[in-house]
């Protein structure tokens, strides 16, 4: 999804779906297993973090830092769903207390926006592409997607969280107007003076220790 497509989609999306879209492209959450099932108690606006309590894999269960736009979307959704247990409560009486399917609303929104259909899940790819375009190295992109079960990151969980916060700060939101893939050279990453830089410097040593 390009930045211009995102603008059109957000313009035509219902409010709850607009919040879902922003959160996904800013944080890379999985839509159906992680975001739609999320409880309000797992959203911490004060500390700008969210706890992913349910995921596709055990590695996906984690605390995630919010970006500024993601925090605004979470705050808007909390206000819209005030008093409910879930972040995205079901508007109708159903078997599930949360919205469990947005495919119909997503398809209708794309049509109104004049954007060719693509699956909602692909917004995770948009998130990854924008991180890569911002100069974030591939292994940190994998960490932000929570696809890497690295023993090094499990041992140094506090450092990992700070690395993720720094990585999210580099999202290049205009990047999708052209194709940018994975494979960002480490030398291109703007890591001076950050935890990311320190990890790059000592990663071989940390890997050795974790064996």
WOVEN-V351786 format. One record per residue. N is the residue number from 0. PHI is phi in whole degrees, 0 to 359 (none if undefined). Layout:
<<N | PHI> <N | PHI>>
This chain:
<<0 | none> <1 | 278> <2 | 296> <3 | 290> <4 | 295> <5 | 300> <6 | 301> <7 | 292> <8 | 296> <9 | 296> <10 | 294> <11 | 256> <12 | 276> <13 | 297> <14 | 305> <15 | 295> <16 | 289> <17 | 300> <18 | 294> <19 | 300> <20 | 299> <21 | 298> <22 | 297> <23 | 294> <24 | 284> <25 | 266> <26 | 230> <27 | 74> <28 | 292> <29 | 288> <30 | 292> <31 | 275> <32 | 273> <33 | 255> <34 | 278> <35 | 294> <36 | 269> <37 | 290> <38 | 268> <39 | 297> <40 | 295> <41 | 269> <42 | 256> <43 | 244> <44 | 293> <45 | 299> <46 | 261> <47 | 55> <48 | 225> <49 | 224> <50 | 260> <51 | 271> <52 | 269> <53 | 223> <54 | 209> <55 | 294> <56 | 228> <57 | 296> <58 | 292> <59 | 281> <60 | 281> <61 | 192> <62 | 269> <63 | 234> <64 | 284> <65 | 263> <66 | 273> <67 | 301> <68 | 298> <69 | 294> <70 | 299> <71 | 297> <72 | 292> <73 | 298> <74 | 297> <75 | 296> <76 | 288> <77 | 297> <78 | 293> <79 | 290> <80 | 252> <81 | 304> <82 | 90> <83 | 272> <84 | 281> <85 | 260> <86 | 296> <87 | 237> <88 | 292> <89 | 291> <90 | 283> <91 | 238> <92 | 287> <93 | 217> <94 | 291> <95 | 249> <96 | 278> <97 | 233> <98 | 294> <99 | 255> <100 | 210> <101 | 240> <102 | 299> <103 | 295> <104 | 294> <105 | 295> <106 | 298> <107 | 294> <108 | 294> <109 | 299> <110 | 295> <111 | 296> <112 | 279> <113 | 73> <114 | 250> <115 | 300> <116 | 299> <117 | 211> <118 | 292> <119 | 304> <120 | 302> <121 | 294> <122 | 295> <123 | 295> <124 | 291> <125 | 300> <126 | 302> <127 | 296> <128 | 297> <129 | 290> <130 | 296> <131 | 299> <132 | 294> <133 | 280> <134 | 97> <135 | 274> <136 | 294> <137 | 302> <138 | 291> <139 | 281> <140 | 297> <141 | 299> <142 | 294> <143 | 295> <144 | 278> <145 | 58> <146 | 251> <147 | 254> <148 | 263> <149 | 303> <150 | 296> <151 | 299> <152 | 290> <153 | 293> <154 | 289> <155 | 245> <156 | 297> <157 | 293> <158 | 296> <159 | 302> <160 | 296> <161 | 294> <162 | 298> <163 | 296> <164 | 297> <165 | 293> <166 | 295> <167 | 295> <168 | 292> <169 | 260> <170 | 309> <171 | 261> <172 | 285> <173 | 261> <174 | 295> <175 | 284> <176 | 288> <177 | 219> <178 | 279> <179 | 229> <180 | 249> <181 | 286> <182 | 104> <183 | 296> <184 | 299> <185 | 302> <186 | 296> <187 | 270> <188 | 279> <189 | 276> <190 | 246> <191 | 300> <192 | 76> <193 | 241> <194 | 297> <195 | 302> <196 | 297> <197 | 297> <198 | 294> <199 | 300> <200 | 292> <201 | 254> <202 | 302> <203 | 302> <204 | 292> <205 | 295> <206 | 299> <207 | 299> <208 | 294> <209 | 281> <210 | 284>>
